[in-house]
Amino acid sequence: MALFPKNSRYTLGAKIDSLFLEVIELIIKASYSSKAEKFISLANGSFKLDLLKFFLQVAWDVKSLDNKKYILLSEKLDEIGKMLGGWIKSIK
C-alpha cells in the first residue's frame, strides 16, 4: 500500500489489501473444510478474487499502479483464478 499515491492509499489501496487478505483466508479455510463447506469457501474466494482483479484494474486506470506492477499482479491473479476454478470443478 505504501507504493500507492497518497490520494488513493487509504481508499483504493486499503480495499485491495483487504481483498488480498480475504482471498487468502478463504483459500486456507477451504483447505481445512469439509467438501460442502469447501465449495462455499472456494466460491466466495473466487468472487473476492474477481473483485480484487476489478479494483486492481481501477487502480491501474487512475494511474495509482504502473503498467509493470499491474501486468505482474494480473498474471499471478489469473493463475490463482485458474487454480481455484480447477479446485471448484474437482469438488462438484
Sequence and secondary structure as in RCSB ss.txt:
>XXXX:A:sequence
MALFPKNSRYTLGAKIDSLFLEVIELIIKASYSSKAEKFISLANGSFKLDLLKFFLQVAWDVKSLDNKKYILLSE
KLDEIGKMLGGWIKSIK
>XXXX:A:secstr
 TTS HHHIIIIIHHHHHHHHHHHHHHHHHHTS HHHHHHHHHHHHHHHHHHHHHHHHHHHTTSS HHHHHHHHH
HHHHHHHHHHHHHHHH 
